[in-house]
Amino acid sequence: MAYINEHYLKLKAGYLFPEIGRRVTAFSQANPQARVIRMGIGDVTEPLPPAVCQAMHKAVDEMADRSTFRGYGPEQGYDFLRQAIAQGDYQSRSADISADEIFVSDGSKCDSANLLDVLGERNRIAVTDPVYPVYVDTNVMAGHTGSADDKGEYSGLTYLRTTAGNHFIAEPPQQAVDVVYLCSPNNPTGTALTRQLLSRWVEYARKNNTLILYDAAYEAYITEPEIPHSIYEIDGAREVAIELRSFSKLAGFTGVRCAFTVIPKALKGRTPNGEVVDLHRLWGRRHTTKFNGVSYITQRGAEAVYSPAGRQQVKSLVDFYMENAAIIRQNLRELGLGVFGGINAPYVWMKTPGQLSSWEFFDRLLHEAHVVGTPGSGFGASGEGYLRLSAFNSRENVNEAMNRIKQLKL
Ligand code: MLT
């Protein structure tokens, strides 16, 4: 019998979304007549933009012809996409990122986990609480933590609490850490770091030699001008930050799969005996060894997001979901409930009514309104007493869900 990675045995229960899925399936089987509205997992509902579809159709035709067929592509991504990203997402915002600092991949979730391959074992790691669970679980799997306590918190991790008291915004800690995960706009709380606060984070990282893993998967949902779209809009970030971006929520690619990670050439790591190493080179080595690239058809679709028509269509898509978020916010506020997020992100983070725990409220919503949310406690101890509602849905479902919630005696 083979030995297993024992760190997996430290993980608490199942991954959050399959657990929600299990409860919803059990409810639906017992109540087949109930029309359940899913506002739990942040999965897009609207079809791909026409410009993306056209580009993908054209790419399929190329693949069907011997003279234009392509086999393996470059592992880091085709130059046409990397150039479009560098220009469209960075240089256009005066962020100094070049095409060869961009690594195209099949998802930010995978990238955030895979990055641990090139990071050592002795790092002091900080995460916010509540937090996207993947950051924590993958560090547990990699053996970077001790065991979990009763609250589900792992020894060895530094938790940066975000609460209603600090408007669910993470401030740099007093102590130095080696790696910090920042997600802005934030999943799950829907809040976002201002330029001023992000500058303080970059300053903190420069002072303490901290690597910031900056997850900007929801950047397209930013509506307020004081919120930066990329950490590289902040001076000095090239030396301290890796940025993760995704086409999933931007252009409806959750089922298509395309994302990218930016590793500036100026970014360095170190060995225990003090040797300074280029992280871009290390990641390139990892990527080319363990990954064969995203399909040509998908990358052509992603490239089309940057065309004039693609930009316009993606904006309409994002605007549509953000109108949903505004409807959710408005209705919950009318009920007198505490509401965060939903202004620069497609997630609304709501206080549960009365003293209900996150899972108690989840169950009430499911059983009485047939609406699925995500319990805040699934994102960490500080999420207890909150629930996340996703704005990714049809308008009809959002309106219907709000009507049903309003009819509950909360
Ligand atoms: C979420 O609902 O938190 C997201 O869909 C998860 C993800 O992007 O992996």
Boltz pocket constraint, residues with backbone or C-beta under 6 A from the ligand:
constraints:
  - pocket:
      binder: B
      contacts: [[A, 40], [A, 41], [A, 42], [A, 43], [A, 109], [A, 187]]
      max_distance: 6.0
